């Protein structure tokens, strides 16, 4: 039996501090908690390749700057 949407817990970023540091990755999307394992080495290699391509594009066009963060990789416009 599923819970009605109105009865579900709505997670917030403050709740992340209450979760154990046990190697599980926690992410909140639209108030719902998702738990995943850390990515494998092949995933990190793919992410590095994508970041290198974004850096080349940014250098060629001058339209952005790629930033690789521990949990996030994003293309940021230069203002």
FENCORZI-V945681 format. One record per backbone hydrogen bond with DSSP energy under -0.5 kcal/mol. NH is the residue of the N-H (numbers start at 1). CO is the residue of the C=O. Records with the same first field share a line. If there is no record, write none. Layout:
BEGIN
NH: CO, CO
END
This chain:
BEGIN
7: 4
8: 4, 5
11: 9, 31
15: 12
16: 12, 13
17: 13, 14
18: 15
19: 16
22: 20
25: 36
27: 34
29: 27, 32
32: 29
34: 27
36: 25
43: 40
44: 40
45: 41
46: 42
47: 43
48: 44
49: 45
50: 46
51: 47
52: 48
53: 49
54: 50
55: 51
56: 52
57: 53
58: 54
59: 55
60: 56
61: 57
62: 58
65: 76
67: 74
69: 67, 72
72: 69
74: 67
76: 65, 74
END
